[in-house]
Amino acid sequence: MTSSVPWQERLSAGTEAVQDEVIRWYQEMPEGQAYVPTMMWGTLQTEAYATVILGQVVDFLGVPDDVPAGVAKRMQRQQVLYDGEHHYDVVLGEQALYTNIGGPEVMREQMDRILRDIGLPSLTLGIIPATAPVDMLPVHAFNLHGDEVHVELVSSGLNVTEPAELGLYREAFSRLSDAALYGAAAEDLLQKARSFWGGARRG
């Protein structure tokens, strides 16, 4: 089964309520997988990075502006990384390290955050190099928790629960993981991006 709700409907009261839903979702699921090719996984975003992202959501969709409240909830959601009860396998595209969200200062801080947390027991973080061969057609970002996949489209959020479709997402994640670099090799990519943003000029 696949269901979707338009973002403008779901965010009709602002971003905070949806962040509450996501917090419950993460707390109830001890394990999860995420593929995010062009931006930072929400549970690893810094406050500054999340502020820019949610501000863009409010501006694009024309929903009530409660960005500070939404960001506070997103930061609260990140406690699952430190409670010793959860584990997440996350694959980023190298492009996620270079998509300019908020400018060099925000991006440097974001790189520092990931470098700090990459060794957490709750996190297995892989990065697919931009030129890496991948045995998988290019696909959108998705989050897999238990027996449900969540996909964020431009106009709506999509939840997939059909077993056959879930199997495809699991296979896709496996192939994407196989193409990713982990450990010291992933840290090298992060340090390279940190150096890039360290030398970049504001604006």
DAZI-V462182 format. One record per helix or strand of 3 or more residues. SS is the DSSP state (@ for helix, = for strand). FROM is the first residue (numbers start at 1). TO is the last residue. If there is no record, write none. Layout:
BEGIN
SS/FROM/TO + SS/FROM/TO
END
This chain:
BEGIN
=/2/6 + @/7/10 + @/16/28 + =/31/36 + @/42/44 + @/47/61 + @/67/81 + =/87/93 + @/94/97 + @/104/117 + =/123/128 + =/142/145 + =/148/152 + =/156/160 + @/163/179 + @/183/199
END
